[in-house]
């Protein structure tokens, strides 16, 4: 059974940075998609960054970012450790949300319906 555990959330002032981590266990796939999603109070979950992994390596040019985070957030993967990261810089109050990682079938999609296994989420709060 695949399990995902996020960490790294917290309270930060606007303009600050956080790095989220997602550690996978029970994971044996070589081809899959990784996604980071967030859900703010009263809003639907949105995909913010996703990436494809092929033969255990990041597929070149596969990283996708929502317009709202482009240029500020960066997704990365340490496949040897089954750990994925979301570096978040220049944080804004509107980035406040619960952030979750997810794993899905291979393919460049950042739609929530594409992903099968989800972590519990980690809270990110950005103060103004």
Secondary structure as UniProt FT lines:
FT   STRAND          3..7
FT   STRAND          10..13
FT   TURN            14..15
FT   STRAND          18..25
FT   STRAND          32..39
FT   TURN            41..42
FT   STRAND          46..54
FT   TURN            55..56
FT   STRAND          57..58
FT   TURN            60..61
FT   STRAND          64..65
FT   TURN            67..72
FT   STRAND          73..78
FT   HELIX           79..81
FT   STRAND          83..88
FT   HELIX           93..95
FT   STRAND          97..104
FT   HELIX           112..114
FT   STRAND          115..118
FT   STRAND          122..127
//
